[in-house]
């Protein structure tokens, strides 16, 4: 049983119970115990695991639907690129460690588009996490521009020996 399900399942069962139902005690050996050592208190980069955030390189795809031009932007967290009427900002990129399943790659992206009424201003169209393997989880909804994550280049301890 996955750890998250083992932790959440007893609470789900309690929430479904009403006052008239009998309470059933589970034997202690059937409930998976977790310790605070199993849950990291800090993100991987702050804990010293993996490539520091400022050294990571994300590949972000940008599509202009009006003229069907697509381009790949290689950016470091904190970078901002302006392409015509759009600005793409990358705040962070992350991928799961090789020993974690399911594998996932994501980036925190902001998309700003020039305001048609005021040519000097850009309005935020999207700000959030985008995921490579789950693009429908968080979608950029804009009639002209689309943005997606292609990769986050970073490494974890021990990966060099595998290559």
N, C-alpha and C positions, 0 to 999 in steps of 0.2 A: 504494500500500500504506500503510495507516495506520502512523504512526510507532511506536506501541506494538508492533504486530505485527512491524515490521521489526527492532525491538530484541530481541524475545523469540524470534522464529523461529529464529535460529542456535542459541540455547541449547536450544530444544526438540529440534532435529535432533540435537544432540550427545548429549542425554539418551537418545534413542531408539537411537543407534548402539551396537553391541556391538563387542568387540575384533576379531572376524573381518571386519567390514565395512571397506571402504576409506574413507579420509578424503578428502573432496573439498574443495578450497580454492575459495572463491568469489572472483571477481575483485573488487578493491577498489571499483570503480565500481558494483557491484550491491548493496553494503551501504550503507544510508542512515546517514550519520554525524550524530550529534547533538553539540552543544556544550553546555557548562554554562550558556551564555547562554539556551538554549532552555528550561531547567527552572528555574522560580522557586524560590529558596531559602526563601522565606517565604510564608505564606498571603497572599491578595490584600489583606486589610485591614491586615496588618502591613507590607506592601510599599508601602502608600500608594495602592493601586489600589482604587477603589470606595468605597462608603460605609463609614465606620468601624463596627465591630461594634455599639457602643452606640447608634448612630443607626438601625439597621435595625429593621424592624417585620415580624414574622412573623404570619401568620394561621393559627391552628391550629384544626382542627375537633375537637370533643369530642362523642361520642355516648354517651348513657346507654341501653343496650339494654333495660333493665328497663321504662322508661316511654317509650321512643322519643323522647326529647328531645335535640335536636342544637343546639349553639351554636358560634358562631365566637368565638375568643379572639384579640384583637390584643395581641401581647406584644413587648416588647423583650428582647434577650438579657440574662439575669440576673433577669428577672421570674418571679414565681411567683403562680399563681391557685388559690384554693381554691373549689371548687364542691361543696357538700354533703360527700360522703365521699371526694372525690378532689382531689388537688393536681396541677396541671400546672406543670412548670418548663421554661423555655426557656433553654438554655445558649448556643446559637448558631444563626444561620440563614445560609444561603449560597445563591447561585444562580450558574450559570455565566455568564461574560461573553458578550455578544451575538455575539462572533466565534468562540466555542467551540461545537462540536457533539459530542454531542447536548446539547440544552438540558436542564438539570436544576435543580430547586429542592429544597433539603433543610433540615432543622433537627435539631439535637440536642435531644431532648426527654426529660424524665424524668416518669414517671407514678407517683404514690404514692397508695395506697388505704388507707382507715381499716381497721385490724385489727378484725375482728368480736369477738374475745375481749377485746381491750384497747382501749376506745374512745378512749383518749388517744394511741395510737400509730398512725403511718402506715407502711406497708411499701412498699418500692420494687417495683413490678410490672414496669416497663420503664425502661431507660436506654439510649439509643442514637440513631443517625441514622435519620430517616424521610425518604423521598423521594417527592415529589409524583407524578412520572411512573413510578416503580417501587415501588408500595406493597407488593408482595409480597417485595421484597428484604429488608426488616426489618419484622416484623409484631408488633404489640402483641397478645399473647394473654391476654385477660382475659374472663371470662364476662359482665361487666356493662358495662365501659367500652371504648370504641374511640377512638383518637386518630390524626389524620392531618394532613399539611401541606397547606395550601391555597396559600400564597404567602409569599415573602420579599421585602419591598419594600426595594430598594437600587438604587443606580445606579452606572454605570461612566463614566469619562471619554469624552466624545463622544456619549453617549446623548441629552443635552439637545438637541444640534444636529439629531438625526434626528426628534425629535418635532415 
